[in-house]
Amino acid sequence: MTTHVTVTDEAVASLRDTADPRLHELLSGLIRHLHAFTQETRLTQAEWEQAIRFLTETGQSCTDTRQEFILLSDVLGLSMLVETINGDRVAGSTESTVLGPFHMTESPVRELGANIDLVGGGEPCVVSGRIVSEDGTPLPGALLDVWQADGNGFYDVQQPDVQPPGNGRGLFTTDAEGRFWFRTCVPSPYPIPTDGPVGDLLRATGRHPYRPAHIHFIASADGHTPVTTHIFVAGSDYLDSDAVFAVKQSLVEDFTPTDDPSLAREFGIANPFRHAQFDLVLEQSA
């Protein structure tokens, strides 16, 4: 007869014929941890039912342009934990951080120097730098996928009636010297979406929903391990309390006020503007 003492071992034993050893390891561990949590907290039937409703509502909130489960993973720190334990890199290479819930649409291919801010309203800036290998060798033809919120803190997929598709997004290819540059607006802090189950969870736990100002990047090149990362604006609010725990000190960059006529001409932008300059360093593949 199954009892609260025997059910964990019985559930794990039911996996004995699982052909994939990694699947067996993952499911066995999940069962043991879930059962231990239930025993430790003496989970009630009503609490279990509430949890089922919450997860159901989380799934029902997902669409082609919204991933509520990633958002839930983010605010619980799970996304950052998974990234961190899998993110060991060669010293000096760019640190990775969470993907976030808004990489939900393909970035349009753009020419170097293009403006990804199609709606205006934010402080103009230029982002420039190089993609290089771990030994400093420039990587021509590397790809840089960029996405960010507009000057009001919203992504294009959040405001399809306000922002044109692809606003704040671009897919760039580095030049013969591994360089990239594009125009945009200075990102601002913004709240993650709070109109779904994750927002209810934040309110229930007294947490704020804000993220510090940042731009997302995925950099990739032949023979190198891609990196998914952010660049955070130095001095931004919420750097020390990011709702998704994604800030790393090495990813905080200055967006320097600039009034240099020669730079303005070079980048095709009016003075004054802000300029963020940094290199993305990729680790060579094994």
C-alpha positions in Angstrom: 0.0 0.0 0.0 1.3 3.5 -0.9 1.8 5.9 2.0 3.4 9.3 2.4 6.6 7.4 3.5 6.7 5.2 0.4 5.3 7.3 -2.4 8.5 9.1 -3.3 10.5 5.9 -3.7 7.6 4.3 -5.7 7.4 7.3 -8.0 11.1 7.2 -8.7 11.0 3.5 -9.2 8.3 3.9 -11.8 11.0 5.6 -14.0 13.2 2.4 -14.1 12.6 1.8 -17.8 13.4 5.3 -18.9 15.8 4.8 -21.9 17.4 8.2 -21.7 19.7 8.3 -18.6 19.7 12.1 -18.4 15.9 12.2 -18.5 15.9 9.6 -15.7 18.3 11.7 -13.7 16.3 14.9 -14.2 12.9 13.4 -13.4 14.1 11.4 -10.4 15.7 14.5 -9.0 12.6 16.6 -9.7 10.3 14.0 -7.9 12.6 13.8 -4.9 12.9 17.6 -4.5 9.2 18.2 -5.1 8.2 15.6 -2.6 10.7 16.9 0.0 9.4 20.4 -0.4 5.8 19.1 0.1 6.8 17.2 3.2 8.8 20.1 4.6 6.1 22.7 4.1 3.2 20.4 4.8 1.5 21.7 1.6 -2.3 21.8 1.9 -4.8 20.7 -0.7 -6.0 24.3 -1.1 -2.4 25.5 -1.7 -1.7 22.7 -4.2 -4.9 23.6 -6.1 -3.9 27.3 -6.1 -0.5 26.4 -7.5 -2.1 24.4 -10.2 -4.3 27.4 -11.1 -1.3 29.7 -11.1 0.7 27.5 -13.5 -2.4 27.0 -15.7 -2.9 30.8 -15.9 0.8 31.2 -16.7 0.5 28.9 -19.6 -2.6 30.5 -20.8 -0.9 33.9 -20.8 1.8 32.8 -23.3 1.4 33.9 -26.9 3.6 34.1 -30.0 5.0 37.4 -28.6 4.9 36.8 -24.9 6.5 34.1 -22.8 5.1 34.2 -19.3 7.0 31.0 -18.3 10.3 32.6 -19.1 9.2 35.7 -17.1 8.3 33.4 -14.2 11.7 31.7 -14.4 13.3 35.1 -14.5 11.7 36.6 -11.4 12.4 33.4 -9.4 16.1 33.7 -10.2 16.0 30.3 -12.1 17.0 31.8 -15.5 20.0 33.5 -13.9 20.9 30.3 -12.0 20.8 28.2 -15.2 22.8 30.8 -17.1 25.4 31.0 -14.3 26.1 27.3 -13.9 26.4 26.9 -17.6 28.2 30.2 -18.2 31.8 29.4 -17.3 34.0 31.1 -19.8 37.6 31.9 -20.5 38.8 34.8 -18.4 38.3 38.1 -20.3 35.5 36.8 -22.5 32.2 38.6 -22.3 30.0 37.4 -19.5 26.6 36.1 -20.4 23.3 36.9 -18.8 19.6 36.0 -19.2 17.8 36.0 -22.6 14.7 37.7 -21.2 11.1 37.2 -22.4 11.2 39.6 -25.4 13.5 37.8 -27.9 10.2 36.6 -29.5 10.6 37.8 -33.0 13.3 37.8 -35.6 15.5 40.9 -35.8 15.5 42.6 -39.2 18.8 42.6 -41.0 20.3 46.1 -41.0 23.4 47.9 -42.4 26.1 49.1 -40.0 25.2 52.5 -38.8 21.5 52.1 -39.2 19.1 53.6 -36.6 17.1 51.0 -34.8 15.0 53.6 -33.0 12.1 54.0 -35.5 9.8 56.0 -33.3 12.0 58.6 -31.6 11.3 60.1 -28.3 14.4 59.0 -26.5 17.8 60.5 -26.1 19.9 59.8 -29.2 22.9 57.6 -28.8 25.5 55.6 -30.8 26.6 52.1 -29.7 29.9 50.9 -31.2 32.7 48.5 -30.7 34.2 45.3 -32.0 33.5 41.5 -31.8 36.8 39.9 -31.1 38.2 36.4 -30.2 39.6 35.7 -26.7 43.1 36.6 -27.9 41.9 40.0 -29.2 41.8 39.0 -32.9 38.9 40.9 -34.7 36.1 38.7 -36.1 35.0 40.0 -39.4 31.5 38.7 -40.5 30.4 38.1 -37.0 26.7 38.5 -36.3 25.3 40.8 -33.6 21.6 40.4 -32.8 20.3 43.5 -30.9 17.0 44.2 -29.2 15.9 46.9 -26.7 12.8 48.7 -25.4 11.9 52.2 -26.8 12.5 55.4 -24.9 9.3 54.8 -22.9 10.4 51.3 -21.8 8.2 49.2 -24.1 9.3 46.6 -26.7 7.7 46.5 -30.1 5.8 43.3 -29.4 4.2 45.0 -26.4 2.8 47.9 -28.5 1.9 46.5 -32.0 -0.5 49.4 -32.5 2.2 52.0 -31.5 5.6 50.7 -32.6 6.3 49.3 -36.1 7.5 45.6 -36.1 11.3 45.5 -35.6 11.6 48.7 -33.7 14.5 48.5 -31.3 15.9 45.5 -33.1 18.6 44.8 -35.6 20.8 42.0 -37.0 24.2 43.4 -37.9 27.3 41.9 -39.5 30.8 43.2 -38.4 33.1 44.7 -41.0 36.5 43.6 -42.1 38.0 44.8 -38.7 35.3 43.2 -36.6 33.6 46.5 -35.9 29.9 47.3 -35.4 28.0 50.5 -34.8 24.4 51.5 -34.8 22.2 54.4 -33.7 19.4 54.1 -31.2 18.0 55.9 -28.2 19.4 55.6 -24.6 17.4 52.8 -23.0 15.5 53.6 -19.8 14.5 51.4 -16.8 11.2 49.7 -17.3 8.8 47.4 -15.5 8.5 43.8 -16.7 4.9 43.0 -17.6 2.7 42.8 -14.5 -0.7 42.2 -16.1 -0.4 38.4 -15.8 0.2 35.8 -13.1 3.9 36.9 -12.7 2.7 40.4 -11.8 0.3 38.9 -9.3 3.2 37.0 -7.7 5.3 40.2 -7.5 2.5 42.1 -5.8 1.8 39.2 -3.4 5.5 39.2 -2.3 5.9 43.0 -2.2 8.5 43.1 -5.0 9.0 45.9 -7.5 8.9 44.9 -11.3 11.7 47.1 -12.6 14.7 46.4 -14.6 17.7 48.8 -15.0 18.3 50.3 -18.4 19.9 47.9 -20.8 20.3 46.7 -24.4 20.3 43.0 -25.3 22.9 41.3 -27.5 23.6 37.9 -29.0 27.0 37.8 -30.6 28.1 34.8 -32.7 31.0 34.0 -35.1 32.3 30.9 -36.8 34.5 28.8 -34.6 33.3 30.6 -31.4 30.8 30.0 -28.7 27.9 32.5 -29.0 27.2 34.7 -26.0 23.8 36.1 -24.9 24.3 39.2 -22.8 23.1 42.7 -21.9 24.9 46.0 -21.6 23.6 48.0 -18.7 23.6 51.8 -18.5 26.0 53.0 -15.8 24.2 55.0 -13.1 20.8 53.5 -14.0 18.2 53.0 -11.3 17.7 49.4 -10.2 21.2 48.2 -11.0 21.3 46.8 -7.4 17.7 45.4 -7.5 17.0 44.1 -11.0 13.7 42.2 -10.9 15.3 39.3 -12.8 18.7 39.3 -11.0 20.6 39.7 -14.3 23.2 42.5 -13.5 26.9 41.6 -13.6 29.4 44.4 -12.9 31.4 43.6 -16.1 28.3 44.4 -18.2 27.8 47.9 -16.8 28.9 50.5 -19.4 29.1 54.2 -19.6 26.9 56.0 -22.1 29.0 59.1 -22.3 27.6 62.5 -23.2 29.3 63.6 -26.4 29.4 66.9 -28.4 32.2 66.0 -30.8 31.5 67.3 -34.4 33.9 64.8 -36.0 32.2 61.8 -34.2 28.8 63.2 -35.1 29.8 63.3 -38.7 31.3 59.8 -38.6 28.2 58.3 -37.1 25.6 60.4 -39.0 24.0 61.8 -35.9 23.3 65.3 -34.6 25.1 66.7 -31.6 24.9 66.3 -28.7 24.4 62.5 -28.2 25.5 59.7 -25.9 28.1 57.2 -27.0 28.6 53.7 -25.6 31.7 51.9 -26.8 32.8 48.4 -25.9 34.1 45.1 -27.3 32.3 41.7 -27.2 34.8 39.0 -26.6 33.9 35.5 -27.8 35.4 32.2 -26.5 36.8 29.9 -29.2 34.8 26.7 -29.6 36.4 23.4 -28.4 
